[in-house]
Structure formats: C-alpha cells, structure tokens
Amino acid sequence: MAIRTRRPGPAAPARGGSRRRRLPLRLLLPLLFLVALMAMLLLRGYVHSEILADHRINSSAAADDKVPEKIRKGGPVIDTRGDRAQSLTIPDRHVVLTFDDGPDPVWTPKVLDVLKKHDAHAVFFVTGTMASRYPDLVERIVEEGHEIGLHTFNHPDLSLQSKERIDWELSQTQLAITGAAGIRTSLFRPPYSSQAAAMDNNSWPVTEYIGDRGYITVVNTHDSEDWRKPGVPEIIERATPEDGKGGVVLMHDSGGDRHQTVQALDRMLPELKDEGYAFDNLTEALDAPSAHSPVTGVELWKGKAWVFLVQASDKITGVLVVGLAIVGFLVIARFVLMLVLSAAHARKVRRRGFSWGPPITEPVSVLVPAYNEAKCIENTVRSLMASDHPIEVIVVDDGSSDGTARIVESLRLPNVRVVRQLNAGKPAALNRGVANARHDIIVMMDGDTVFEPTTVRELVQPFADPRVGAVAGNAKVGNKDKLIGAWQHIEYVMGFNLDRRMYDVLQCMPTIPGAVGAFRRSALERVGGMSDDTLAEDTDITMAIHRDGWKVVYAENARAWTEAPESVQQLWSQRYRWSYGTMQAIWKHRRALVDRGPSGRFGRVGLPLVSLFMVLAPLLAPLIDVFLIYGLIFGPTGKTILAWFGVLAIQAACAAYAFVLDKEKLTPLLSLPLQQILYRQLMYVVLLQSWITALTGGRLRWQKLRRKGGVSAPPGAAAAPPVMDGRPVA
C-alpha cells in the first residue's frame, strides 16, 4: 500500500505533437555505470591477454627459398625499410643483451639493478600488455639509458596474422610505450623468433612488412635459454660469444621465475668485461642514431590516456575482485546465520507447550490507512470481519479521490469506522488512526492486504510478554500466479521471513512490515508515533522501538496476503522507495552505534547487519553475474560455471528450507535460476539508483502503486460473503 504526499495533476499537452521519449535519468545513470564497469573489465581482459589474444604457434616446416641468402647468412639486425634488404652484425667485443616479454614487476627491477651495478646497457623488447600495466618500469628503462623495442602487444605468432592484426599489435604497443615514456621506438623483435638463419617463407614476409612500417627487426645470435632454468653456468655458457666476436644475446625478464637469469648476469657481466667486452644497447654498438624519438602533442596525450585507462581498469578490477570476495563471504555468512538461527527460532516457537504468557483475549484496534484503494478495500475489510479475535477496524481515508471511504461506509459492517482526512501521507494517517483507536494493542495493515481468520489472534499473542513492544507478522504474496509475482513470493518467503526469524533470535528485527504488524500503544507513544522523516516509516518506527528498550518479535503464523506489484515499473517504484527509505532510517538512527543501553545494543548489532545484508550485499551481488558473463565468454568457462552453480545450489537449499518452514509448495523454486539472472539485476539497479539519490541529496516522494484487487481472500479460503448489519446478504 502506498500513499502520495500530493495528488498528481493533469498531464500537460505536448506542444507540436508527440515528444520523443527520453531515457529516464534513473535508468540512464545505472546503465552508464554498468557500461563503464563492463568496459573497464573488458579492457582489463584485453590487457591481460584474456580477450583477443591468439596463442597459436606456426609449427609447420616451411621452405626458405624466398629469403635472400644475405639475410639468412647475415647478422641479427635486419633492415627492410628501404628498397633493399640488408643485415647488420655486431662489432667484435660488443655484446647486446636483450630481454624479452617484460617488463615484469618482480624481475625487471632486479635485472635493471644488476645492469646498473655493472654499468651495462641493454635492449628490452616489451609487450604492450606488460608496458601498459607497468609504465613506471618502461620509464625507468629509458631513463637509465637502455633501449626499448616492440615485442607485439599480445605476443601472437605474426606469421598467422593478417596485416591489419600486425598493424594493431604494433600501434597498440607503441601507444603503451608513448604513454609510459613519451617516446617511439624503431626496434622490433617478433615473438617466437630465432636467428637469422632460421628465417623462412613464413616469417620473411612479416619481416618485410615490418620494414615497410618503419621498423628494424632484431633477432639473436645467442639464445641463453634461461626460460628452461638450466642453471647459472649453462646460461652463461650459452650467452657468451666465441673468440671475441660480438653478438645479440636473448634473455628474459618476465614469464616466470628469473632468479637464474639475474644470478647469471651478475656473474657474466664482470667476467666478460674483464675480457674486454662492452655491453651496449643496440644503437651504441652499431654507432647509429638512437632508436628512440620523442613524441609530443596529441599522440603523447593519447598514450597517456591509454596508460591511465589501463591503470584504472586494473585498480577497478582489483576492487571488483575484493567486492566479489566480500559478497561471497556475506552471502555465505547470511545463509549460515539464517539457516542456523531460523532453525533455532522454529524450535523455540514450535516446541510443545510454548507460549508467550497468558492468552491475549482483549479486543484490539486494526488500522487500515487507505489512499485510492477502491479496488482492494472491500476485500481487506471483509477479511477482517472473519477474524476469530475481537477487533475494531478503523479505515483512515487519506484524501482518496476514488471513493474508497464511501465504499467502506456502504458496507455497513459492525465495528468498522471510517476516519477521513486531507491527504497527508501514510505516517499521518496511521497516527490519526492511533488517536482514534479505543484499545491498547494496535494492529496495522495495508489497504491491499487480506488477513486469515487467525491472523490477528496469532499476531497479538506475543504481547503477553510485557517486554514486547511490537510484533512482525508473516507477509506473503497473494498474486503469485505470474512470473514477477512468483519471484517476489520466493523473495518474501526466503529473503524476508527467514530473515525475520534470524533477526528475532538476534533481537534486532529491523522492520515491522506495513502489511501486517502490531504495536503496543505505550511503545508507540514513548517514541513519538509514526514519523515522516523517512520513506520507510515501518523500518523507522521499528528501529525507534528497539532503541527505546522494547523487544520486537516475529509471529510466523500471523499470515497476511498482499498484492505484489505485477509490472516491472510498479515493482521498481516500490523497491526504490524501500531501498531509499531503509538508507534514510539507517542514517537517522546512526547514533545508536555509540549509544549505551538498549539503543547501543541495537546499534552495534542491528544496524551493521541491516547495512551489510540489506544495502551492501545486494549492491555487490551482481558482481557474481558480471564475472559469470566474463568467465563464460573469455574463460575459464568450466570453473566459472561450477562456481556460479555452487552459489545457486546454496541459495536453492536455503530457499527450500525457508519454504518448508513456511509450509509452502516448492514448485515456485523452479524459477529460482531465472530469478537470479534477471530479478537480481533489477534489484541491483534499484539499489544503485537509491545510492545515487542519497549521495546527490535527492528527495524521493511516495509513489502510489496501481492495484487490481487480485487478492480477494487468503489462498484456500472462500471469499467472505457480503454482509449488512452483521448478517450475510444473498
């Protein structure tokens, strides 16, 4: 049941015909947030070679007849930039150390430290993925006098790639280097390359094309094979040129444990220097102009923007992973708490001979605040007439314009009064009802809800305990024959009522549902009655009663059947108000965290649990689905599916237990997987919108839900016959 703070006026006619419908801001902001989040995740996947990476290797043998003989028998530096291909050799007593696949955050700094220690220079052939992720290391490499070369972005075998893919690999790697160090480089080493003599008809066309793009290809003369970890002596032997000749030595500063590489360098550099070797970068050894050229202007800012986005995506993804761990912990912790404590609650209230005290038999007042409930109000009032507990019914008409009050009055039912007021909101209507109530126990319900004959009696029995100030009833979905209704039915049984059992045991019940709740008049008066400070007046009053020292308990057999929203728009409006109102109530009662006595006990137990389980966990829960989609598309698919079904199995077990406790059929649980995929996303966007409203200081109004009057009687019960003057009418 929902009540407006003011009535809607007539719609203004559109000028100049129909207007183009724009996406509402409440949808646009969450949508933009989700798009940005997915973009960051995809960027992270691309940079980490999880997306668009090609790990194929061309292992087929190929002829080499198209490779010029002077290239195959030439040096390790191949220049195909001009009309004629040429190769260059490294002068004697000069060694060009080259390191592939980095920069690595662990091993590259160690390699650089050893090079600096022995005053040696080298060439680092970096991949775009690593350069994008660790730009500070690229900058350090350049600043310490070493040269940078391209080793592609994702390390694919270029002989299997199109020219467009080759261009992409080159440009993306240059972009990363530019963003990290503000330079471009003309050096290139293809992945899986070897010596010039190994050039064949597969690799040669790539080398020619690379030259056309302005790059010099650098292979090697000595492969240390340090990736095999053969031992420090073996690495040194393989990396040492013979008979004083020069050479290009292939080593690695990434791709795994490189401690043998670092140790080999620390021994090899001083030994070979004593033999007269110089360790230069490539252009120093060839006495050629630097391979680096500075970048300025737009291209420089493009590079910096790329590096910034990659860094942001890594940090955001790291936060998401932490968030996923948090939500996983919260989900499992909540399920464990609910299962254990709800079982304890059921054992307590269902044991033979349990009672709250002497039976409550005195009459109670039932308040029905109503705003434009013409379709539902007769069913509501007639269900109360079937109550097996003595009651008076007060229908507070809050300025309805559809004849709600007139319908109730025309029924001429005994012990039913109508109180009219100008539209002032639900809290004011309830306070007006309390002021007109004759009895000390006040039952509150919504105008779209029907009670079972035993509901009132079951609801008021806990007041036999003088410490009880309020009682939460068992709100259930009456129109659960539709898919949206079935999903809400699962949510009510599992999420709400199982929660209330848990909170009852912990003595920190956060909400008396507006559909079915009861209050001791003295408790209401002590806390000042219903407040309009928040949009969740039921949560607000419950927290206030806790803080005043009263107990709030759950009566599982006090069932009320309410009409749940049947459209996405109506459901959105309802949950948006609930979410935002809950945030307001938490903020309003935040001082309970530092209070003493009952208020402090609630603040240090109830408020954290409500914040974690009702605000934080639902906000983070879609991370499970985001990583599910990512894992299904980019892998590891098997582990992703297994993890998701594991979470679903836990939820299904918890839901089944809740249904058994509530004596409900398990059939609706067949739609649980679909609910987790679709319904949860809607609740996430609603909660995100509530956060945005709260953070921007927005003020949300009550929104009236359109009712169809589809819940005329509790399931399994016949509709009550019309009554006049206390007697059935044919």
N, C-alpha and C positions, 0 to 999 in steps of 0.2 A: 504494500500500500504506500502511496506516495502523495504528498501534498505540496502544491506550489506555494511560493511566497507571494506570488501575484498572478493574476489571470492573464492569459495571452490575449493580445489584441488582434484585430482582424489583419490579415495579411495585406500588405501594400501591393497594389497592382504594379506589374513590371512595366517600365516605360519602353516604348518602342518594340513591343513584342516580348518573346521569351528571352530570358537571360541564360548565358552559358553557365552551367553548373561547375563550380569550382570545388576542388578537393578541400574539405574542411581542415582547418588548422590542426584539430585534434587528431586527424588521421595523417596529415602531412608530416608533422614533426616526428612521430614514432616511425613512419615509413622512411623518412630521410635518415633517421638514426639507424634503422636496420640495414638500409642500403650502404651507409658508410661503414657499419660494422662488418658486413659481408665483404665490402671492397677491401678493407684492411686485412681480413682473413685470407682473401684470395691473393692479395699482394704478398702477404707473408708466405703463403704456399708456393707462389711462383719463385720468390727469392730463395726459398729453402729447397728448390728443385722437386717440389711435390706436385706442381702443376706445370704442364707443357714441357717437362723435361723428357729427353729422348736418350735412354740408356743403351740403345743398340750399338753394337760394335761390328764393323765390317771385317769378318774373319776370312772371307773368301780370298783365295790366291788370285792375283792379277798380274798381267804382263807389265813390262816396264819399257816397251819399245817406243812409247810416246814421250818418255822422259829424256831430255837431252843428256848425252853422255857426260858433258862437262858439269852437269848438275849432280849426276849420280856419283861421279868421281871427284866432285869438288868439295868445298868447305861447308861448314854448318850454317853459314849465313847466306840465305838465298834471296836475291833481289829480282823480282819480276815486274818492277814498277815501270820500266821503260819498254822500248821495242824489243830489246834483247835481254834474255835472262842471264844473270851472272851469279856466281857464288864467291864468297869471300872466306878466307881461312884466318885463323887467329895466329898472330905472330908468335914465334918461339918464346918460351919462358913467360908466357902470359896465360893465365887461366881465368876464364869467365865462369864463375859459379852461377848457376841458375836454379831457382826454386819454384816449383810448380804447385798449383792448386790452392794457394793461400789467398789472403792472409788468414792465419789461424790465431785465435786469441790466446792460446797457450804456447804454441811452439814458435810462431813468428817472432814474438819479442825475444825469446831465448836465442834464436838464430841471429837476430839483429845485435843482441848483446855480444855474442861471440865475434861477429864481424867487426863491431866497433872496438872490441878489446884488442884485435889484431890488425886494426887499420886496413881492413879489406872492404872492397865493394863487390856488389853482385847485381844480378838481374832477377826480379821477382815477376814471374808470369802469373798474374792473378786472375781468378774467375770473377765474373760480375756479381755472382751471388755473394761471395765472401767479401768483395770490396764494398758492396752495398751495406753489408751488415757490420763491417768493422772499418769504417772510413778513417778512424784515427790511426790505424796501423798503416794504411796506404800513405797517409800524410807523413808519418814517421819515416817510412821507407824513402820517400822523396827527399825529405829534409836531411837525412843522413847520407845523401849522395849516391844512393842506389838508383837503378833504373827500373821502370815499370814496363811490363809487356802484357799484352792481351792473351788470355787463355780461354776465350769464349765466356759466355755467361753461365750456361748450364752444363758445360763440359760434354757436348754431344760429339759423335764421330761425324765430322763435316762431310766426309765422302758420301754419307747417306742423306744429306740435307739439300734442300733447294737453295737457290741463290738468295731468295727472299729470307729464308731462315738464317743463312750465313750473315746477310746484312743486319738482321735483327740481333744476332749474337754479338756482332762487332759493335753496333751502335749502342746497345744497352750496356755493354761493358765499358765503353768509352764514357758513357753518361755517368756511370758509377765512379770511374776514376776522376772525371772532371769535378763531380760533386765532392769527392773526398780530398783531392789535392790541387784542383784548379788547373790541371794540365791535360793535354792529349799526348798519346804515345804512338810511335810508328812501328813498334816491335810487336810481333805476333808469334805465338807458338801453338800449332794445332794440337788438340788432345790426341792421345794415343800415338804421337809421332815418335820417330826413332832417329836414325842417322840419315844423312843424305843418300847413302847407298840403298836404303830401303824404300826410296820413293818409287811409286808405281803408277800405273794408269788410273788408279782410283784417286790417289792423293795429289797427283800432279795438277789436274785441272783446278782443284781447290787452291793450290799454291799460286797458280797463275791468276785466278780470280782475286785472291787476297792481294796480290801485287797491283791489280787494276784498281783496288780500293785504297791504294796508297800505303800498304804495309810491307815490311820486310819480315820474311819468315825465318825463324831461328830454330834449328834442330839441335842435335848434340853430337859430340864425338865420344863422350864417356858417360855411360849410364851407371851411376853408383848402385842402382837397385836397392836403395835404402828402404824402400817400401816393403821389401821382403824381410827386413830386420836380420840380415845375415851376420851381424856382429861388426864392431867398430873396425877391426883390422881389414875385414873384407871390403867394407865401404871405402876405406882409404885407398886400398889397392886398386879398386875399380875406378876411383876418381882421379888417380894420379896419371898425368900424361907420361909417355915413354920418351926417353932420350932427349929431354929438354924441350920437346915440342909444346906448342900451345894447344888449347882445346876449350871446348864448351862442356862443362860438367852438369849433368842432370841430377838434381836432388829435389827433395820435397820438404815443404814447411807446413804441410797440412795433410789431412786424410787419415789421421791415426796417431799412434804413439811414435814420436820422432826423437826420442831421447838418444838413440844411437846416432842419428844424424848430427845432433848438437855435439855429442862427445867426439864424433869423428872430425867435425870441423875444428874443434878446439885443439885437437892433436895435429891435424893435417896442415893447418894454416902456418903455424910457426915452423914446422919441419920443411915445408916446401919453400917458405920464404928464405930459410937458411940456405937452400939450394939455388937461390936466385930467382925464384918465381915471383911474379907480381899478380895480385888479384884485383882486377879492374872490372868495371862494368863494361858493357859491350862497346859502346862508342869510344870509351877511353882506350880500350885495347886496339881498336881499329883506327884510332886517331881521326875520328869522324865527328861531325856536329852532333850535339845531343839529340837523343830520340824524343825528348820532351819538348813540347811547345805550350806556352801559356794560353789559357782560354779566358776570355773576358765577355762582358755583355750578357746577352740573352742566354747563350749556351751555358755560361757559367751558372746562371741562376736556375736554369733547367736542371743542371746536375745537382745543385744544392737542394732544390726542391725534391728531386728523386731520393737523395740520401735521407732527407728529413722524413719523407713519407715511409721509407723502408724502416727507419728507426722507430717511427711512430707505430707502424704495423707490428713490429716485434714487441714493443712495450705493451701495446693494446692486447696483442695475443697472449702475452705473458699474464696480463691482468685477467684475461678471459679464462686462461687455464687455472689460475688461482680461484677465480669465481666458480669454475666448474667443480673444483675440489671442494670449495665451500658449500655449494649447493648439494653436491653428493653427500657430504657429511650431514648437512641439515636435513636432507630428505630421509636418509637412513636413521638419523637420530630421532626425527619426528615420528617415523614409523615405529621404531623400537619403543619410544615413550608411549605412543598411542596404544600399541598392542599390549604392552605390559600394564599400563595404568588403567586402560579401559577394561581389561580383564579383571583388575583389582576392583574397579568400580562395580562391574557387573556382579562379582562375587559378593560384594558388600550389600547391595540393594536387593539381590535376589535370594539371599540366604533365608531359610525358613525362620519365621518369627521376626524378621526385620521390621522395624517401624521407626518413624521419626519421633514418636511420642503418642500421647492420646489422640485419637482421630479428630480431625478438624471437621466439625459439622455445622458451624455457624454460617450464615449467608455471607456471600462475598459480592463485591461490585465488579462488573465486567465493563470495561471502557472500549468503545469502538469508534476511534476517530475516523471520519469519512470526508473525503473530498471527491465529488463526482464519481461515486461508486454505485450508480443506479443499476448497473448490470450485475453487481455482486451482492449488494447489501441485503436483499431479501434472503438469499441462501445463507448468508452469515448469521443473520438474526434468527432464522428458523432453526439452524443447527444448535444455537444456544438454548432454544426452547426445549430441546430434547435432553438437556443436561440432567444428570441424576444428582446434582448438588444444588442447593437453594442459591439462587442468584438474583441480582437486579442487573439490568442491562441499560447502559447509558450510551446512546449514539450521539456523538458530538459532531454535528454537521458544520464543517469548516468553510462556510461560504460556497457550498456547491451550487452549480448552475444547471444541473441536470435533474433536479427534483429528488435527490437522494433522501432528504428529510421527509418529504411528502410520501414517498414510498413506504418508509418505516411507519409513519403515523397511520397510513391507510391500512396497515396490517392489524392494528388494534390488538396487539399482543400484550398479555399481562406482564407486569414488572419490566416493561420496556419504556424508557423515556427518551425523548429527543431534546437535545440542547443545541440551539442554533447560535452561531457567532459569525462575524465577518471573517473573511479569510485571513488567518494569522499564522498559519503553519502548524505542523503536527505537534511540536512540543507545547505550543499554547493550547491546542485542542485537548491534549492529554491533561495538562494542568487544570483546564476548565472542568474536565470530567472528574478529576480527583476532588475538586472543590464541591462538586455536586454529588459525590458518592456518599452513601449512608454507612458503609461498612469499613472495617479496619484492614481488610485484605483486598487489594486492588489487582484485578486481572486485566491485562492489556492485550489486545489483539488487533489485527489489521482488518480493514473492511472488505478484503478479498479472500478471507480465510474462513474455513468451516472447522468447527470442533466436533470431536466424537462425544457421545453422551458422557463418557467417563473423564473427559479431558480436564474439566475444572476441578473435579474432586481429586484427581491424581496430582494436579498442579499445586494445590494448596496444602497437601498433607505435610510437606517439609516444614511448614510454619509451626508445627507442634514443637519444633526446636526453637527456643526463644532467641537463639543466636543467629537464625536465618533471617536475612533481610530481603532476599529476592530469590526467585526460582526461575530457571530457564526450562522451557518446555521443548518438546521434540517436534520441530518444524519439518514437514515433509512436503514433497512436490505432488500436487494433485493431478496436474495435467502432464503426466509423464509418458503419454502415448506417442508424442512427437519426438524427433531425434534431439532437438535442443532441450526439450523437457526431460528426456531420458538422461542426457549428460548432466543436467542440473540435479536430477534425482541422485545420481552417483555422487555428485559433489556434496549434496545435503547429507546423505547417509554416511559417507566416508569422511568428508572434509569437515563438516560442521558438527554432526552429532558425536562422532568418535572423538573429535577434538574436545567437545564439552565434557565427555567422560574424563578425559585426561586432565583438563583444567579443574574439574570438580575435585579430583584427588589431590591436585597440587594447590587447591584453594586459591585459585587466581582466575576464575571464569571472566573472560574479557567482555562478553556480550550476552545480554538477555535478548533473544530475538524479538523483534517487534511483532511477529506473527503470533507468538504465544509466550507470555511471561507474566509473572506475578510479583507483587511488591507489598511489603508491609508499609502501611500508611506512615507510621512513625519514621521508618527509614527514609521514605521519600521526603518527608518534611525536614528531617535533620540535614539533608544535603541540598535543600532548596528546590526540590522538584525537578521537572524536566527542563533542560536548558537548550537554547537555540544557538549556543556558541559553536556547535559543530553540526555537520550534516548527518552524523551518526549518533543521534540522541540516545539510541539504545546502548551503544558502547560507552558513551559519555556517562550516562547515569549508572551503569554497572560499575565502571571504574570508581566513580564517586562513592558508591555504597561500599565497595571494598575498602576504600581509603578511610571510611568512617568507622571501620571495625566490624562490619557485618559479614556473615557468611553468605556466599552465593552458591547455590547447588543446582544440580541437573535432575529433572524428573523425566526419566526415559519413557514412561507410559502416558505422559500428558501429550498426546499426539494432536497436531493441528495440520490441516491440509490447506496449502496455499497455492494460489495460481501463479506459477512462474512465468516470466516473460517468454513469449513464443517466437519472437523475431530477434535477429542479431542486434538491430538498432535499440530495441527495448532492453535487451539484456545488457548492452553496452551502457545505456543510461543508468540502469540500476547499479551495476558493478562499479561504474565510475564514481557514483555518489558514495557507495560503500567504502571503496578504497580511499577516496579523498577524506571522507568523514573519519575513518579509522586513523589516518595520519593526523588529522586535527585533534582527535581525542588523545592520542599518544603524546602529542606536543603539549596539549592543555594540562595533562597530568604528569608532565616530566619531572616536576619537583618531588614526586613520590620516590624517585631514585635516591634522594638524600634525606628523606623524612625518617622519623623514628616511629616506632609502634606499628599498628596495622597498615598505615599508609606506606611506610618504608618496606614492610614485608611484601606488599603487593608490588611496589615499585621495583624492587630488586629481583623479583621472580616473575611477576605477570608481565610487566612492560617489556623486559628483554625477550621473553618467549613470544609475545604478540609481535614485536618488531621483527624478530628473526623468522617466525613461521608465517606471518600474515603479510609482511611487507618486503623483507629482503629475499627470502627463499623464492616466492613467486616471481620476483623481478629477475632473479638469476636462473630460474628453472629452464627458460628457453635455450640456455646455453647447451643443454643436453641435445636439443633438436638441431641447433646450429652445427655442433660438432658431428651430429649424426649425418646431416646432409653433406658436410665437408668430407667426412670419412667414407660415405658411400660413393662419392664421386672420385675422390683422389686417394683414398686408402688410408690406413689398412682396412679394407672393407669387412673382412671376416671379424676382426676384433671389434670393429665399430658396431656391427650388427649384434654381436654377442653381448657387448656392454649395454646397448640400448634395451635388448630383450631382458637382460638381467634386472635393470631398473623397472621395466614394465612388470616383470614377474613379482617383484617386491610389492609394487603398487597393487597388482591384482590380488595378491594374498591378503594384503591389508584391507582392500575393498571387500573381498569375500567375507572376511572376518566381521567387518562392520555390518554387512548385510545380514549375516547370521545373527548377530546380536540384536539387530532391529527386526528380526523375523521377516525379512524381505526376500522375495524371489531373486535368484542370481541371474536371471535372464538378461537384465539390462547391462550386465558386465560384459556381454559380448561386444558392446560398442566401446569398451574402455580403450583399446588401442587407437581407434579413430578419435576418441576424445582427447587423448594425449597429444595427438598430432595437430588437431585443429582447435579444439576448445581452449587448450592451454595457451595457444598463441594469442587468441582473442583476450584472454585474461591478462596476458603479459602486456599487450598494447594498452589496455585499460589502465593497468597499474603504472606503466610508463607515462601515460598521459596525466595521471594523478600526480606523479612526481613533478612533471613539468609545471602543472598548475600550482603545486605547492611552492616550488622553487622560484617561480615568476611572480608569486604573490597574487595569483588569480583568485577569484571568488566564484564558486560554483553554486548554482541555485538548485532547489528541489526540482525534480522533473517528474511529471505525472506519467505513470505507465498506463497504456490503454489496456483495459481489462475486457475479456469476452464473457465472463461469468461461466467459465467452463467447469468450475468445481462447485457442484450443487450439493454434494453430500460426501462424507468420507467414503473411500473405496470399500465396496462390500456392503454398504448400508443403503437402504432405500431413502429417497428424498423425503423429507418431512412433509406431510400434507398441509394444505393451507389451514390456518387457524383463525377463528374470530371469537372474541370474548372468551378465550380459553378453551374453545371446543373446535374439533375438526370440522371443516367445511367441505362438502362434496364438490 
